[in-house]
């Protein structure tokens, strides 16, 4: 049995897991564009774009950072030790002018700009929210009146699907069900369901 005092100490030393970053209401950010559960969401800014990934764990977001570094290897992003000294920043890469990537616990951010990527990275860093809200439930596929429809949890800001055949009506319903459902909440967290498509 794990000693209680050690469990309490481990909990006290653990890094906080952030809730996320608001997808709306941050001054200067354009309309959010939702990508995949592995890549997060992004928005245009005046001089480029920012991308945000909210992982369930720090390990998830560390993998996201490594994937970004690999995809941008031609730009040779080096560790940015100056930016890494900011409160809550666990690691940072890039020159801070055209590119800055950083991780704060389970939040990953990329800022790509024609100039001063640091300013937009700061905008996102200062917008990180930690309110302890539980991770949203994934969407579900239900059938009613002969059509498949997506039922998503309260607070969903965006719904996406992979596969399937939508009906021709304006309502989002399917004559052939999709095999993956994704919903995003207002903090940029993605939840998904793999659907067992009937034969």
VMD Tcl script that draws the C-alpha trace (Angstrom):
set ca {
  {0.00 0.00 0.00}
  {1.34 3.42 -0.93}
  {1.97 5.54 2.21}
  {-0.58 8.35 2.55}
  {2.00 11.02 3.32}
  {3.96 10.13 0.17}
  {0.79 10.30 -1.91}
  {0.01 13.75 -0.48}
  {3.57 14.92 -1.16}
  {3.46 13.66 -4.74}
  {0.16 15.45 -5.29}
  {1.52 18.67 -3.83}
  {4.58 18.54 -6.10}
  {2.63 17.75 -9.27}
  {2.35 20.49 -11.87}
  {-1.11 22.02 -12.18}
  {-3.17 20.90 -15.14}
  {-4.72 23.92 -16.82}
  {-8.33 23.99 -17.98}
  {-7.44 25.54 -21.33}
  {-7.43 28.76 -23.34}
  {-10.66 30.57 -24.30}
  {-11.36 30.06 -28.01}
  {-13.28 33.37 -28.15}
  {-12.82 36.77 -26.59}
  {-9.03 37.14 -26.76}
  {-8.30 40.52 -28.33}
  {-6.57 40.28 -31.69}
  {-7.37 36.62 -32.37}
  {-9.44 35.73 -35.40}
  {-12.13 33.08 -35.66}
  {-10.86 29.76 -34.25}
  {-10.20 26.96 -36.72}
  {-10.39 23.49 -35.26}
  {-7.93 20.93 -36.55}
  {-7.61 17.41 -35.15}
  {-7.55 15.98 -31.65}
  {-3.77 15.66 -32.06}
  {-3.06 19.17 -33.34}
  {-5.47 21.49 -31.49}
  {-6.98 24.74 -32.75}
  {-5.57 27.85 -34.37}
  {-6.50 31.45 -35.12}
  {-5.10 34.15 -37.36}
  {-3.53 37.24 -35.84}
  {-2.45 40.47 -37.51}
  {1.00 39.21 -38.47}
  {0.52 35.45 -38.70}
  {-1.22 32.83 -36.57}
  {-1.21 31.13 -33.20}
  {-1.97 27.49 -32.50}
  {-3.07 26.04 -29.17}
  {-3.13 22.45 -27.99}
  {-4.79 21.41 -24.72}
  {-3.68 17.97 -23.65}
  {-5.19 15.83 -20.95}
  {-1.69 15.40 -19.49}
  {1.69 17.06 -19.65}
  {2.99 14.01 -21.53}
  {0.37 14.55 -24.26}
  {1.50 18.14 -24.70}
  {5.19 17.25 -24.61}
  {4.53 14.93 -27.56}
  {2.75 17.81 -29.33}
  {5.78 20.06 -28.81}
  {8.12 17.40 -30.19}
  {5.86 16.92 -33.23}
  {5.96 20.68 -33.90}
  {9.74 20.76 -33.59}
  {10.02 17.86 -36.01}
  {7.67 19.45 -38.56}
  {9.64 22.73 -38.33}
  {13.09 21.11 -38.36}
  {14.06 23.10 -41.46}
  {13.80 26.28 -39.35}
  {16.10 24.76 -36.72}
  {14.21 26.05 -33.66}
  {16.59 26.16 -30.72}
  {15.67 26.19 -27.01}
  {14.62 29.67 -25.93}
  {16.01 29.82 -22.42}
  {14.90 33.44 -21.97}
  {11.23 32.70 -22.61}
  {11.43 29.57 -20.48}
  {12.07 31.79 -17.43}
  {8.50 33.16 -17.60}
  {6.22 31.95 -14.79}
  {4.55 28.66 -15.66}
  {6.61 28.01 -18.80}
  {8.16 24.55 -18.75}
  {9.94 24.68 -22.10}
  {10.26 27.05 -25.05}
  {11.80 27.00 -28.52}
  {12.31 29.43 -31.39}
  {13.86 32.85 -31.91}
  {10.86 34.75 -30.52}
  {10.55 36.88 -33.65}
  {9.19 34.63 -36.39}
  {8.59 31.55 -34.27}
  {7.97 30.68 -30.65}
  {6.75 27.36 -29.30}
  {6.19 26.87 -25.58}
  {4.58 24.48 -23.15}
  {2.95 25.33 -19.83}
  {2.01 22.05 -18.14}
  {-0.67 20.58 -20.48}
  {-0.97 23.66 -22.74}
  {1.12 23.89 -25.91}
  {1.34 27.07 -27.98}
  {2.92 27.91 -31.31}
  {3.21 31.50 -32.52}
  {4.30 32.04 -36.13}
  {4.52 35.65 -37.21}
  {6.32 37.96 -39.55}
  {7.63 39.79 -36.46}
  {7.45 39.55 -32.67}
  {6.05 36.07 -32.20}
  {6.76 36.58 -28.49}
  {4.01 39.18 -28.13}
  {1.34 36.79 -29.41}
  {2.75 33.93 -27.35}
  {2.43 36.21 -24.31}
  {-1.18 36.97 -25.24}
  {-2.04 33.27 -25.16}
  {0.08 32.56 -22.07}
  {-1.69 35.32 -20.17}
  {-5.06 33.90 -21.25}
  {-4.50 30.38 -19.85}
  {-7.29 29.44 -17.46}
  {-7.05 27.03 -14.54}
  {-10.43 26.57 -12.91}
  {-10.49 22.81 -12.38}
  {-13.41 22.17 -14.75}
  {-13.73 18.46 -15.57}
  {-12.83 17.29 -19.05}
  {-15.94 17.35 -21.27}
  {-17.70 14.15 -22.19}
  {-17.37 13.00 -25.80}
  {-20.21 13.36 -28.30}
  {-22.47 10.41 -29.05}
  {-24.20 9.11 -32.15}
  {-27.91 8.42 -31.82}
  {-30.51 7.27 -34.31}
  {-33.94 8.84 -34.54}
  {-36.55 8.83 -37.29}
  {-34.26 6.74 -39.49}
  {-31.32 9.18 -39.36}
  {-28.09 9.25 -37.37}
  {-27.48 12.48 -35.44}
  {-24.72 13.74 -33.17}
  {-25.61 14.45 -29.58}
  {-22.96 16.62 -27.96}
  {-22.44 17.68 -24.35}
  {-23.58 21.03 -23.00}
  {-20.97 23.72 -23.57}
  {-19.81 22.35 -26.92}
  {-18.49 25.06 -29.24}
  {-17.71 23.01 -32.33}
  {-18.51 19.52 -33.63}
  {-16.64 17.63 -36.34}
  {-16.94 14.15 -37.80}
  {-14.95 11.77 -39.97}
  {-16.61 9.54 -42.52}
  {-20.29 8.98 -42.94}
  {-22.75 10.38 -45.44}
  {-24.75 13.46 -44.41}
  {-28.34 13.84 -45.47}
  {-29.17 16.60 -47.97}
  {-31.21 18.56 -45.40}
  {-29.76 21.62 -43.60}
  {-29.81 19.68 -40.32}
  {-26.67 17.72 -39.48}
  {-27.92 14.20 -39.82}
  {-26.58 11.15 -41.60}
  {-27.90 8.38 -43.79}
  {-24.60 6.57 -43.22}
  {-23.00 7.12 -39.79}
  {-19.51 8.63 -39.37}
  {-16.86 6.54 -37.63}
  {-15.38 9.33 -35.48}
  {-17.02 12.22 -33.65}
  {-15.13 15.17 -32.18}
  {-16.44 18.00 -30.03}
  {-14.58 21.06 -28.76}
  {-15.50 23.09 -25.72}
  {-14.95 26.79 -25.05}
  {-11.53 26.12 -23.49}
  {-10.21 24.40 -26.63}
  {-10.44 20.87 -25.23}
  {-11.30 18.10 -27.68}
  {-13.23 14.96 -26.82}
  {-13.91 12.23 -29.32}
  {-15.69 8.96 -29.86}
  {-14.81 6.13 -32.19}
  {-18.10 4.80 -33.51}
  {-18.69 1.12 -34.22}
  {-20.26 1.54 -37.63}
  {-22.87 -1.13 -38.33}
  {-22.32 -3.36 -41.32}
}
mol new
graphics top color blue
foreach p $ca { graphics top sphere $p radius 0.5 }
foreach p [lrange $ca 0 end-1] q [lrange $ca 1 end] { graphics top cylinder $p $q radius 0.2 }
display resetview
